[in-house]
Amino acid sequence: MSEPAQDHSWSRRESGEVGVRSKGSPGRPRLSSAQIARLKRELERGRLVHGRADQRWTLARVKTLIGRLFHVS
């Protein structure tokens, strides 16, 4: 038996479409354009270079890489 779809209409009624949009992560530092470019290059170098030979890039691993590269948490 499948589960019923969630009803988010209450949220739209309260705040409209804007009310259901993500507001992003509060309080976290944002990377500059140069840092994002460097992060892309590092990710393209591959997992093996960063000690992840048999695993995929997960959000947690990308977060760890960002912390190591740019000294942010």
HUWO-V528596 format. One record per residue. N is the residue number from 1. RES is the residue in one small letter. PSI is psi in whole degrees, 0 to 359 (NA if undefined). Layout:
<<N RES PSI> <N RES PSI>>
This chain:
<<1 m 131> <2 s 154> <3 e 147> <4 p 151> <5 a 146> <6 q 144> <7 d 108> <8 h 13> <9 s 330> <10 w 321> <11 s 320> <12 r 322> <13 r 322> <14 e 318> <15 s 0> <16 g 188> <17 e 327> <18 v 329> <19 g 339> <20 v 358> <21 r 149> <22 s 139> <23 k 6> <24 g 180> <25 s 116> <26 p 140> <27 g 0> <28 r 139> <29 p 146> <30 r 149> <31 l 146> <32 s 169> <33 s 320> <34 a 320> <35 q 321> <36 i 318> <37 a 317> <38 r 318> <39 l 316> <40 k 316> <41 r 317> <42 e 319> <43 l 323> <44 e 333> <45 r 334> <46 g 164> <47 r 325> <48 l 319> <49 v 329> <50 h 19> <51 g 24> <52 r 62> <53 a 321> <54 d 10> <55 q 160> <56 r 163> <57 w 120> <58 t 166> <59 l 318> <60 a 321> <61 r 323> <62 v 319> <63 k 317> <64 t 317> <65 l 317> <66 i 316> <67 g 318> <68 r 320> <69 l 321> <70 f 5> <71 h 46> <72 v 157> <73 s NA>>
